[in-house]
């Protein structure tokens, strides 16, 4: 063949000094790289220490001398090369940053190397296996690590993509190409791990420890990186506010279809748009869209869904003023007694004394109304005159009272964490008096702690969903706030960080357990696909051949299992599969003839193949004799022996057969159920769905971990990643259409946000504003 000459691409720079970037761009990138490396370098050191300890532990617990020797050899190699990893990692990161303006390598054309341009690729079975425990792809492991962190930092990555696009003088970067993004860190770790010169399995262990030590808190680093570039003047002041689409005249006339389009969880709503480039059929949602399906775990931070804090505060104050005016009109003859107004500082100090008082003490305030009455009574005793709160402080009491009232409806009173909510009432009241942003900022430290405690007692948690070991960290966090808070929000930040450490550990356990169940479900899907393919091949090979009825039954059951197992283990391109197809042709030829001689080699091959799918020696021998018999021999066989063998086959469980999976005959789906079914097929994996469990309206949340469009089966797990069952997509679609299930959206995912939205709805209704009017005015929900 003639040699092909391809143009040589210029080598990407490996350092910022050799990148030839403008001075301002280079300065900003150096500052960003320095901040990231300074932050993660201590975590890399801790990662190496734990990796060394883990290797020593594995060597100590090895079951045989060979494994122990292997681990000790890896440990010695690691100790020789561990000092090279961190410098190599930082160099890899710098290379990724320095290549900011280097164009990416061109991707191959969609039809390159493939056959016809318009043909659809057929599924291949070369990688199928019963147990997926072979060598795992390092790239897949690292991509999973990066994708988890990307889901936790969607907003920061979106803003950083815009800023890096400006630095590169190109359109905004996506998460895959972004320097210093989660994927860039994982690629750098993969490159740096080569310097250790350790085995593949040991590198996978290193990546898991890397995920725990470095990547678990990297979303915070991305937030600080975004703030750093903002201070450097790269798109200074850039923010992201979800666009609220005001209803137009046309949409009002359309009515219900317009509402369904705005809410993907509404009955009959069309399926969300699909990604044109991903090719996976997954739905695409905006990073901060409150209507997107919620996929995070309990207690995990979510993207900011609020509007500008100043605007939201003004709108909230407008609602409170409207409420106050309406109350004045309803009570025209009632005038408040003139009295001394208690200053906010005095209220804050008085609440400090109540905060230190245990709830178990007789006469201690149990609700915010009790707190208010006790506070006013103490003020009257000290001053000797009527005392009252300022309008602003009174509004704070009212708002927090409404919030806790709605929370009480969302939690289980008998839950262990329910009592902790009462202990947080006074500290949170002091926070709200000092900082009105508590009500309008979903990422306010005090609000985050309140949400974590409240979700631990949520009514949609089943008994098995809550880890009892998490109760102790919750108690420590609440006690720390009650004992230490006196105006410094860092107390709440410290409690949140302490809880996040435990939550991230729970999330990692849940994700690992969920992954195991998902892999098992994928294995079942592969088996089902292989069975369908084997049945199709069997039908094609038999064709119009005249076979005895009993022989055909043996082929479609016993021998079909052999073909299925061969397809799973070796694939459709293997020699084993080709050999089994040839054997199948010989079986069909032998059974369709009247005078075919019996081939002992064919009988032996069939017996060995049947033994691999669980048939015992005698039984496999009888079936092999039947599958190599001519039609004349079949007619002379004893009907009683055939009946006995048929009964044994009927009672036998076939390969991959599940008696519980027999689909009941259901009526056709209604248009609404069909719309829900199409919506389910494009939901992202990990979407939470609330199922109604009884006529009293109790609900339980389940995570849609995986589903198969081939088998129509959906896998559900609970908050701890434990498998809670499988259902068909059809049954879930019917439940969604009937209102027995509901897709949880990001705007309603957090318990505190739901309670606050209910409080805002009550305020708008009380002030004479409907939800549509409030949305038109931009009032936050």
Beta strands, then each sheet from edge to edge (+ up, - down):
strand 1: 340-342
strand 2: 387-389
strand 3: 687-692
strand 4: 699-707
strand 5: 713-717
strand 6: 723-728
strand 7: 741-743
sheet 1: 1+ 2+
sheet 2: 6+ 5- 4+ 3- 7+
end
